[in-house]
């Protein structure tokens, strides 16, 4: 493990270097991914459920987050950490790590090749670095604020100038029955107005798909902060706009992502459908 940072005194005196924080995030995301691939059984078992019987946790979700927390603690012991499985651990400096050990747990459970380790880094409440490791496909998406978004050494740029009726749109669905009914009603109204719909099963990878141009836009109700903290930066650094509805910021109510122009068109399609009800 490389050496990063010099404790809270430096954090209070000056912002940590974004590229240094990004390098650590990438290193840890790669290590966690390698561990998950090595230890994933042919059929992982559900360890627990959260919001519903379909909202699952496996033992490796927890093991991966424990590994990530340990590596952050070794390198930057005074930083705060927010993790999907372990909750919020306060720190004494200006840095917080936002961790989703496996984004796309159902894909992981079924052996589908789209799940990711996601690590975002806040400084003074703003995400400045992020790494999203699509482990089965061997893809590491990374971004630093003002430094661009990258994959395999190539700078990413989202698709631009795509009209709504030719846009390939990704979305996701919640775990509760009532929410799913509403989401089905909404997507039934969206589908005739766009090129087609895709459902990847990972918020982080949906956002990275916008960044790479694999889809043109993405919307979802119910995404948590750890789902989009790192990937949202990847998308914005690739030129996409990320936000909520009616001028609100991204939140669990709604996440919308697309290039400027398509963002507004998709937004205006969604608003009359009242997609935040359930």
N, C-alpha and C positions, 0 to 999 in steps of 0.2 A: 504493500500500500504506500503510495506516494505521500509526501508531507504537504498539507494544505493549511493555510491560515496560521495565526499566531495567538488565538484566544480572544477574549472579550475586550481587552484593552485596545488592540488594533481595531476591532470592529467598531468601538465607540469613537475612535479617532478618525477613521476614514472608511468608506465603503469597501468591502472586500472586492477583489478583482473578479469581474464576471467570468472571464475565461478560465480562471483558476477554479471557481466554483463549478463551472460547466465541466471541466475536465474531471473533477471528482464525481460529479453526477453520472457522467458517462462511464467512468471506471466501475462505479458501484452497480449501475444498471447492467453492465456486461457481466459482472461477477454473479449477481443474483440470477440473471438469465441462465448462465452456465450451470448453476446449482439446480435450478428448476428442471432444466433438460435432463440432467444426470439423475435426478431423484424421482422424476415423474413416472409413476407406475403406468402400466397399460390402461388401467381403469381407475383413476383416482376416486377416492370415496369422499362423499360429503361429510364434513366434520360438524357443521352447524348450519342453520338458516338464520337470516336476519329479518328483513321486512315481510317476507312471505316464504312459502315452501320452495319457490323457484329462485329465491335470492340466496345463493349458497356460498359457503366458505369451505375450503379444503385445508387440510393440515399444512400444505405447502404454501398457501396464502400467508399463514402466520409465520412459517419458517422463513420465508423470503423477507417478510417485513422485519423479523428479528435480525436477520443478516444485515439488511440495509441500515437499520438503526445502529447496530454494532459498528459498522464501518464508518458511519457519520460520526459516531461518538469517539472513535479512535482518532479521526482526523480533525474534528472540530467539536470538542466536548462541551462547549458552552452554547451551541446553537439549539434552537427549538426545533421540534419535529412534530408534524401532523401526519399521522398515518391512518389509512382506512381501517386497519384492524386494531391498532394499538392506541388510537386516539391522540390527544394533544399533549405533548411533553414540553413544558415551558423552558425557555433558555434565558440567558442573561445578556446576549449580544443583539445584533441587529438582523441576524439571519434566521430564517425558518425554512426547513425542508418539508416539502409536501409530497407524500409517498403513496402510491398505489402499487402494492407488490405484484398483483396480477390483475390487470384490467382486461376483462373478458374471461372471467372465471368459468362461465358455462362452456365457452369454447375450449378452455383448458381441460375441463372435465370430460368433454366428449372427444378430445383429440383433434379439434379443428385448428387450422394453422393461423389463427389470428387472435393472439393474446399478447399482452405487453407488460413489461416493467416500466413504470412511469415515475420519474423523479423530477420535481420542480423545485426551484430555489428562490425564495423571497429575500429581498433586502429592503428593510423599512416598509414592509407591506406590499411591495411590488415584485412580481415575478420577473427575474432578470436572467434566468438560465433554466434550461429544461432538457431532459433526455428521455426519449421513449424508445424502448428496445422491443421490437417485434421479434420475439425469441425464435419461434419456429421458422421464420423466414430469414433470420439472420440480418435484419435491418435495424440500424441504429439511427434514429432521427434525433437531431440536436439543434439547439438554438440558443443564442444569447441576445439580450436586448440591444438592438442597434448593430448586431453582428451577423444577421442573416440566419436562415434555416438551412440545414445541411443533411444530406444522405449520401454515404459512400463518397465523400469528398466533392460532391456536386451541390451547388447552391440551388435551393428549391424556389419555385415560382408557381403560384396557383394559376389556374386557367382564368383568363379575362375575356370580356366581351361576349360572353355566352348568354343568349337570350333565354328566358325562363322556359319556353317550350322545347328547348334543346338541351336543357340542363339535366345532368345525372345527379340525383339528390340522394344522399344517405340519411338515414334516420335510425332511431332505436326505440325500444319499447320498455315500459316500466315493469314492475313485478306485481303490482296490485291489480286485481280483476277490474275494478272500476276505472282505473287509469287506462288500462289496456283497451277497454271498450271505447273510451274517448279517442285514444290514439288511433284506433282502427277507423273511426269515423273521419278523423282528420286526414289520414293518409289516403283514404278513399276519395277525398276531394282534391288532394294534391296530385295524385297519380295521373289523372287525365290532363293536367296542365303542364307536365314536365316530360322530359324524355323517358325517364324510368326511375325506379326507386331501388336502392341497395340497402341491405341490413347486414353490417359487418359483425356487430356484436361487441364492439369495444369503442367507447367514446374517444379515447386517446387515438386509436387508429383511424377512426372516422375523420378526426381533425387533421391527422397527418396525411390522410388520403386527399383532403382538400389542398393541403400544402403541396403535394406532389402532382396534382392534376389528375389523379385517378378517379375522383368525383369532382363535380363542380360546386356543390354546396352540401350543407348538413344542418339538420335541426333535430333537437330532442328535448323533451321535458323530463326533468328528474336527474340530470347529471350532477354529481357532487363535485366539490372543489378539487379533490384529489384526482378525479377522472380527467379534468381538463387543464389543470394548472400548468403542466409542462407542455402538452400538445397545443394548448391555446397559443402559447408563445411561438411554437413552431409554425402554426398557421398564420399568425399575424406577421411574423418575420418573412413569410413567403408571399406577403402581399394581400392576404385575406382580411376581412373585417370580422370580428367576433363580438357578439353582443346579445342582449335580450330583446324583448319586444317593447315598442313604444318608447325608445330611448333609454330603457333601463339597462344596467350592466348584466353580464352573464350571471345566472343564479340557478337554483334548482327549478325555478318556474319555467325557464326556457333558455336554451343555448342555440344560437343561430350563427352559422359561419359560411361565408362565401366572399368572392371578390366584390369590391364596390360595384354597384349597379345591379348585379344579380342579388346581392344581399338585400337591397331595398325591394326588389321585385318579389323575392321569396317572402320577405317580411310582410309585404302588403297582401300577398296571397293568404298567409297564415292568420293575420289579425282578425278578419271577419269570421274565421272558423272557431275562434275562442279556444285555442289549443291548451290554455292553462287551466281549464276546468277539469274536475274529475270528482 
